Amino acid sequence: MLKVAKTLQLKDFMEVNSAVILGSEPSFGEQVKPIVEEESLHFDIYADGSIARSGSEDSKVASYTYYDKNGEAHELGQWRIKINDTRYKNGKEKKPKMGDYVVRYSPIYEADIYYAKIPGKMHLINIKKKPLNYKKDDLLISYFHNSNREYVDIGAFASFIGALAEVSYDDVVLNGFTNADGIGNPSKTHVNGIYGDLRYFNKNKVKKKLLITSPEFDELRQNNFINALYKFGYKGMASFKYGEKNDKLVHHGKHVKGHKNHLHIQGYDLNHIKKQ
């Protein structure tokens, strides 16, 4: 049975100027054994940055294997897939002139946000209820989850796994991708479970909230992780300028208001994962 670390409720459930609603302090779960014995939609993740996808697109299970630089296979487990029959465009404060949509109030923008529906299905997995914590020798693939947006697209998770394996850090704090409906409210840009938020790295390797302008900001490790994300498919970052003259940006970063306290990973290459 999965054991999950106890969490402490925050008094302030929303980070100021953030696109994240927080549910708890970061939680760190134990590695979970495969829960099913049926054909899965499988992802092979390689240390060179490539990812292969195989199996039935109708499968209700996603499984992941990481191959290190020596070619050793690391079986990471299986997750139940939640299939949603609708996809969404990024949210806007203006009501669409035509087409179907859903509307959600956002306390961040203090406004109703409209998400236009588009054709297609979403394949999501819950990576907070079943977190990943894998360690063997010098390889560590793990994260702490700090959001009520517990779901992620199955392919995006493969890319995230590759980046985690590349750096093997033990203090990655994930502020979430999307929620069960795939809208990602209260943010506008977390639709379909592809884009996510992360806390900035601290030089002291503590997992507390951190502004990128803080002297504790770990620029070297942050850029190492961003380079790993880029290698596995994420080609853009929404961040904030920092430094003595406030003229520096993280690698592949763009200055975006409201991202002083978290990194938003975006620009995902939908063609990065190859079907076998």
C-alpha positions in Angstrom: 0.0 0.0 0.0 1.3 3.4 -0.9 2.6 5.5 2.0 2.5 9.2 1.5 4.3 11.7 3.8 2.0 13.7 6.0 1.4 17.3 4.8 0.9 20.6 6.6 -1.8 22.9 5.4 -0.6 26.4 4.5 -2.3 29.4 6.0 -1.9 31.3 2.8 -3.0 28.9 0.0 -2.0 31.0 -2.9 1.5 32.3 -3.6 1.5 36.0 -4.4 1.8 36.8 -8.1 1.9 33.1 -8.9 0.0 30.9 -11.3 -0.2 28.2 -8.6 -2.7 27.4 -5.9 -1.0 25.5 -3.2 -2.6 22.7 -1.3 0.1 21.6 1.1 3.8 21.6 1.9 5.9 19.5 -0.5 5.2 15.8 -0.1 7.5 13.0 -1.0 6.1 9.5 -1.6 7.8 6.1 -1.7 8.4 4.3 -5.0 5.3 2.3 -6.0 5.4 -1.1 -7.6 3.3 -1.7 -10.8 -0.4 -1.8 -9.9 -1.7 -3.6 -12.9 -0.9 -6.5 -15.2 -2.3 -5.4 -18.6 -0.9 -4.0 -21.8 0.4 -0.5 -21.3 1.2 2.5 -23.4 4.9 2.4 -22.8 7.6 5.1 -22.9 11.3 4.3 -23.3 13.4 7.3 -22.2 17.0 7.4 -23.2 19.9 9.3 -21.6 20.7 10.9 -25.0 17.3 12.8 -24.8 15.3 10.7 -27.2 12.0 9.1 -26.1 10.0 6.3 -27.8 6.3 5.6 -27.4 4.8 2.2 -28.1 1.7 0.2 -27.4 -2.0 0.8 -27.8 -3.3 4.3 -27.8 -6.4 3.0 -26.2 -4.6 1.6 -23.2 -5.6 2.7 -19.7 -2.1 2.3 -18.3 1.1 4.2 -18.9 4.5 2.7 -18.1 8.0 4.2 -18.2 11.5 2.8 -18.5 14.7 5.0 -18.3 17.9 3.8 -20.0 21.0 5.4 -18.6 24.2 6.3 -20.5 25.5 2.7 -20.0 22.3 1.2 -21.5 21.0 -0.2 -18.2 17.2 -0.2 -18.1 15.4 1.2 -15.0 11.7 0.2 -14.7 9.9 3.1 -13.1 6.4 1.7 -12.8 2.9 2.1 -14.2 0.2 4.7 -13.8 -3.6 4.6 -14.5 -4.5 6.8 -17.4 -7.5 9.2 -17.1 -8.9 9.9 -20.5 -10.7 13.2 -21.1 -12.7 13.5 -24.4 -12.0 17.2 -24.8 -8.9 19.4 -25.1 -8.6 23.1 -24.4 -6.9 26.2 -25.7 -5.2 28.5 -23.3 -7.6 30.5 -21.2 -8.5 34.1 -21.9 -10.4 36.7 -20.0 -12.5 37.5 -23.1 -15.5 35.3 -23.9 -15.0 33.4 -27.2 -17.2 34.7 -30.0 -18.0 31.2 -31.3 -17.6 27.6 -30.3 -18.0 25.7 -27.0 -16.1 26.6 -23.9 -15.9 26.3 -20.1 -15.5 29.2 -17.7 -13.7 29.2 -14.3 -13.1 32.0 -11.9 -9.4 32.7 -11.2 -8.4 34.3 -7.9 -5.0 35.2 -9.5 -6.5 37.3 -12.3 -9.6 38.1 -10.2 -11.7 37.4 -13.3 -13.6 34.7 -15.1 -11.3 32.8 -17.5 -12.7 31.2 -20.6 -11.2 28.0 -22.0 -12.3 27.2 -25.6 -12.8 23.5 -26.3 -10.9 21.9 -29.2 -11.1 18.4 -30.7 -9.0 15.6 -29.3 -8.5 13.5 -26.2 -6.4 14.1 -23.1 -4.4 11.3 -21.5 -3.5 12.3 -18.0 -2.0 10.5 -15.0 -2.0 11.5 -11.3 1.6 11.9 -10.2 0.9 13.2 -6.7 -1.3 10.3 -5.6 1.3 8.0 -7.0 4.7 9.9 -6.9 7.9 8.7 -8.4 10.9 8.1 -6.2 13.5 5.9 -7.8 17.1 5.5 -6.7 19.8 3.1 -7.8 23.5 3.9 -7.3 24.0 7.5 -8.5 20.7 7.7 -10.4 17.9 9.5 -8.6 14.5 10.2 -10.2 12.2 11.9 -7.8 10.3 15.1 -7.0 8.3 16.7 -4.2 4.8 17.7 -5.2 3.3 20.9 -3.9 0.0 21.5 -5.6 -3.6 20.4 -6.0 -2.9 20.2 -9.7 -2.0 16.6 -9.5 -2.3 15.5 -13.2 0.1 15.6 -16.1 0.0 14.5 -19.8 1.6 11.0 -20.2 4.1 12.2 -22.7 5.1 15.3 -20.8 5.8 13.1 -17.8 8.2 11.1 -19.9 10.1 14.3 -20.7 10.0 15.4 -17.1 11.4 12.0 -16.0 14.3 12.3 -18.5 15.2 15.7 -17.1 15.0 14.5 -13.5 17.3 11.5 -14.4 19.8 13.8 -16.1 20.5 15.9 -13.0 19.5 13.4 -10.2 18.7 16.3 -7.8 17.0 15.5 -4.5 15.2 18.8 -4.1 13.0 19.3 -7.2 9.7 20.8 -6.0 6.9 20.6 -8.5 4.1 23.2 -8.2 1.9 21.2 -10.5 0.8 20.7 -14.2 -3.0 20.5 -14.3 -6.1 19.2 -12.5 -8.4 16.3 -13.3 -10.4 18.2 -15.9 -7.2 19.3 -17.7 -8.0 23.0 -17.5 -5.4 23.9 -14.9 -7.4 26.7 -13.2 -6.5 29.2 -11.8 -3.8 29.5 -14.5 -4.5 30.3 -18.1 -1.7 28.1 -19.6 -1.8 24.8 -17.8 -4.4 23.2 -20.1 -4.1 19.6 -21.3 -1.4 18.8 -18.6 1.6 19.7 -20.7 3.0 22.8 -19.0 4.0 22.9 -15.4 5.5 25.0 -12.6 8.6 24.5 -10.4 10.1 26.2 -7.5 13.5 27.8 -8.1 16.5 25.9 -6.7 18.1 27.0 -3.4 21.8 27.0 -2.8 21.2 25.4 0.6 19.1 22.6 -1.1 16.1 23.4 1.1 12.6 23.2 -0.5 11.1 26.4 0.8 9.6 29.0 -1.5 12.3 31.2 -3.1 12.4 34.3 -5.2 14.8 34.2 -8.1 16.2 37.6 -7.0 17.2 36.1 -3.6 21.0 35.6 -3.0 20.1 32.0 -2.1 19.0 31.3 -5.7 21.2 28.5 -7.2 21.8 29.7 -10.7 24.1 26.9 -11.7 21.8 24.0 -10.7 18.8 25.9 -12.1 20.3 26.2 -15.5 21.5 22.6 -15.4 18.0 21.4 -14.9 16.6 23.8 -17.6 19.2 22.4 -20.0 18.0 18.9 -19.2 14.3 19.9 -19.7 15.3 21.4 -23.1 17.1 18.2 -24.1 14.0 16.2 -23.4 11.5 18.4 -25.2 10.8 21.7 -23.3 12.1 24.5 -25.4 11.0 27.6 -23.4 10.8 28.9 -19.9 8.7 31.7 -18.4 10.8 33.2 -15.7 11.9 36.6 -14.3 15.0 38.8 -14.6 17.5 38.7 -11.8 21.1 39.7 -10.9 22.6 43.0 -9.6 21.3 44.9 -12.6 18.2 42.8 -13.0 19.4 41.9 -16.5 20.0 38.2 -16.3 17.7 35.4 -17.4 17.9 31.7 -17.0 18.7 29.6 -20.0 16.0 29.5 -22.7 14.1 31.9 -20.4 11.7 34.8 -21.1 10.9 37.5 -18.6 7.2 37.2 -17.7 5.4 39.1 -15.0 4.3 36.9 -12.0 7.2 34.4 -12.3 9.5 35.9 -9.7 8.7 33.0 -7.4 8.4 30.0 -9.8 9.6 28.7 -13.1 7.0 27.9 -15.8 8.2 25.2 -18.3 6.6 25.6 -21.7 7.4 25.5 -25.4 6.9 21.7 -25.5 7.9 20.0 -28.7 4.9 17.7 -29.4 7.1 15.8 -32.0 9.9 15.1 -29.6 8.5 11.7 -28.7 8.6 9.2 -31.5 6.0 6.4 -32.0 7.3 2.9 -32.6 
